[in-house]
Amino acid sequence: MTAGVRASRTRGQRGTALVEVTWLSVLLLVPLVYIVLAVFEVQRAAFAVSAATRAAARAYSLAPSQAAGGARARAAAGVAMADQGLALSRGTFAVSCRPTPGSCLSPGSVIDVEISYPVVLPLVPDALGGGAPSIRVQAGHRVPYGDYREERP
């Protein structure tokens, strides 16, 4: 009699391990995939911002004038960001010079370029309130103009 009761109990639980493993894997896999997607987005933006600051500082230092330097720096940064599928217009872009802020292309000056870009987390609906959550990625690059170069207007 006990063998019959034991047999009916084991027959009633057949296949439940498959269901449990399936649900457990879904519950663990979905957050893991989301985290991986978010990390890849942040990494892509970090690479783009770093490359954009480097390209912008170099373009500014090679420009024939101050006015052309700003335009060339912004264009170079835009191209570097577009290579990663991002738009420079969503971030902040700043060029500054030391020691004299008005003369970036004079001997001994240093050109600083900084870009800050918000990375919006993927697959977050607006219904959760406010704007979409984001992670801010920043980069800066410094290029010395050189002591023995000619001054440009």
N, C-alpha and C positions, 0 to 999 in steps of 0.2 A: 504494500500500500504506500509506503513512503517513497518507493521508486517511482510510482506513478505521479505523485505530487511533485517530486523533484523534476521529472521529465516535463511536466506542464509548465513549471516555472521557467525552465531554461528555454523552452520553445517560445514563451511570451516575450523574451528579451532579445530574440535573434534580430539582427539588423540595426539595433539601436546604437551600437558603437560607430557604425558608418555615419549615422545622422549626427551623433555628437561630435565626431571628428570634423565633419563638414561644417557645422555651425561654429565650432571653435576656430577652424582655419579661416572662415569668413570674418569672424570677429577680430582676429588678430591680423589678418592680411590687409583689410581695408585701411586701418590706421597706418600701417607700415607703408603701404603704397602712397598714401597721402603725404606722409613725412618725407618720403623719397622725392616726390614731385616738388614739394616746397623747398627742399634742400637744393635740388637741381635748378630751380628758378632763381634762388638767391645766389648760387654759384655762377650762373650765367650772367646775372646782373653785375656781380663783383668783377668778373673778368672783363665785361664790357666797359665798366666805369674806369677800371685801371688802364685799359688800353686807350680809352678816350682821353684821359688826362695826359698820358704820355704823348699821344699824337697831337693834342692841342698845344701843349707847351712847346713841342718841337716846331710846329707850324708857326707859332707866334714868333719864336726866336729867328726863324728864317724869312720873315716877312720884310718887304722893303720899307714899310712905314708903320706907325702906330695904328692908324685907322685900318690899314689892310691886315695888320696882325690880329686884331679882334675878330674880324670877319673870317680870316683863315683858320683861326683857332676854333671858332664855333663850327665851321664847316668840317674840319678834321675830326672834331669830337662827334659830330653828327654821323659821319661815315663810320667811325669805329663803333658807335652804338648800334647803328643799323646793321652792321655785320653780325650782331648777335640778336637781331630782330627786336630791338628796343628803340624807343624814340627819345631823343635828348630833351624834347620839349616838356616831358613829364618831370624832369629833374631840375636842379638848380646848377647853374654854370657860372663860375667866377674866375676872373683873371686879375691878379694883383702883382705889383712889382715892388722890389726893395732895392736900394734904400730910398729912392725917390719915386713915389707912386705915379707921377706923371710921365716919367721917361723910362720906359721899359727897355728900349733899344739903345741904351747908352752904355759905354764901357763900364764894367764892374757891377752892372745891375743883375738881379735875379728875378726870373719870371716864375710866379706860382700860379698853378691852375688847380682848382678844386671843383669836383662834381659830386653832388649828392643826389641819389636816385631812390625813390620809394618802390619797393618790390611788393606788389599786391599778392597776397596769398591765394593760391588757386582754389577754385571750387567753393568759395565762401559766398553764400547768398547775401544780398542786401537786407533781407528780412531780419537778420540777426541784430540790426540796429546800426545807426550811424553809417559811416562809410566802411568800405571793405578794409579789414586789417592789413597792415603792411609792415615790412621790415626795411629800414633805411640803410642803404649801402653808400659809403662815402670813399672817395679816393682823392689823393692829391699828388701832384708831381712838380718838382722844382728844377728849372733849367737855368744855369748861369749863362749870361750873355757873353762874357769874356772881357778881359781887360784890354786886349790888343785888337779889338774889332772896331770898325768905324761906327760912329754914332749915326743913327737913322732918325729922320724927323718923326 
